[in-house]
Every structure is written in structure tokens, then in C-alpha cells.
Amino acid sequence: MAAPARTLIVDDNEDLRNTLAALLQSEGHFVIGVADGQLALDALASGPGFGLIVLDLMMPVMDGATFLACKAKGAHAAIPVVGFSSSPSSGLEGLAGVVSVVSKLAGIEGLLAAIRCAEGNAPLRARPQEVRERVVPRLRTVKEPARAQVETVRAERSRKILVVDDNADATEMLAEFLVSMGHQVEVAHDGPEALIRQAAFHPEVAVLDLGLPVMDGYELATRMRQRAGAPLWLIALTGYGQDDDLQRTRSAGFDAHLIKPVELDELIEVIARLDVAAR
């Protein structure tokens, strides 16, 4: 069965929503993403039919269960739904087209497997190596000569990458994506945990959210530089991108500055540029 012509992702977590959208687009989905159940109802009412809905069950404004109750009363009741949540309810299967409910703890592979099953395809159709080969060309927007250089360098080496962000869902999805690209990845959710991970993992690259609790990303970057026994590339991850923000991250010793929600192709290019600089 072919992938649905249109897939609706409903999740208030923008980072997670965009990451999942990029992965589904790489598999041929045309994706629309919205942040809550009311916007999802509006999308169903205003556009051509969707073939699949991927639904977070815990959202503000209108949560997943309320959305499903409204959907069940309308013309879109039969559209299949894959639900996901940090603590999914096992009683939702069969309600308003729900075919499965996946725990976010299952990671991106678990969610993608459920989506493929909803389409009628075998679960885990693509393993990480296959995902890497398929995702990168479709995500890239650089000119052809630069793309050839970046992909050649990226294929030569797997990096050890530490991702540090207090948003657990977004961190997990980003880590899963980096693993699918062939990298070794560890995650942490605050500064002290990141320092512990650094001591055991010895990362070559660290992607740091600047707005961390306990210890912000600037202080963490300084401490990680001091403790690094080998070259350490630091990538700042932040919602701010003004000139003074860029200057501050440069002054703090970051090698790159990415703005949330992070564009996956931009992250790939940054890591590839670090590889080039290391030569």
C-alpha cells in the first residue's frame, strides 16, 4: 500500500513535530503539522482528506482524547490514527479510528513502526542505515557541489555526540535521528548530568540547549571545554538568533549556533563542516 497522500501530525512540541515531519517526508508523506486538537479539527475541515493522523494524547487547548471524541462525530471518523504519549492509555484503540497507541519511550523507531503498520506495511521496514541513505538527500537544500562534498565527508566517520536539552521528548527524537545518521549518541537533560556523561562517553561533539536548568548552556560549555581531553566541538541550540545572541555564543566558545526548532539538514551540514575543519 502506498504512503498516505496527506499525513496530519498533531503535537504541541514543535521540535518533536518538525523532526517527525522531516522523517515522514523522507518516506514520501505529504505532512501538515499543528499544535493542538482544535487546529487539527480546523485542518480536517478546511483541506483535502488526510490518509493518516499521528496524534499526541497530552496537549493544551484541546487534548488528544477530546479531539478523538469530536472526530468520531464527523465525516472524518474513519481516518486511521496512531496515538503517542509519555503515558498512553490502553483503552483508546478502536476509538474514532485509533489503530495503535505508542509510548514515547519506544522512540522514533517504535513510532515509525506503528505508522507503517497503520499504512499496511511491515513494521520497521527501514533500519537506521537505510533511513540514513534515504533521508539525507531529501533533507538537503544546499547546491550540488557543496552537497557532494558534505555527504562524502559525513560518510567517512561516525561521531560521538552528546545532546543536552531539558525537553526530554525533543532530545530523544533528535538523538534517534542522529543515530539513524550513523553517529553514537548519548543524552542528558541538565548541566550536571551532561558533565557526568562527558566523563564516561568522551564526546567529540556536544549539542547544548542554552536555556538549561541548574546550569545554563554557556556555563556548561565552559566547564566541558575545561574537562575535555581531546578536541570538543560545541553547537549551541537556542530559540534566539539576533546578532548579540550569535556574538555571545561565539564569545562563549561555541563552534556553531542553531536556532530552534532545529532544521535537521542544517544540523547535518554543521557536523559535516566540523569534520572538514578537523582535517
Order of alpha helices (4+ residues) and beta strands (2+ residues): beta-alpha-beta-alpha-beta-alpha-beta-beta-alpha-alpha-alpha-beta-alpha-beta-alpha-beta-alpha-beta-alpha-beta-alpha
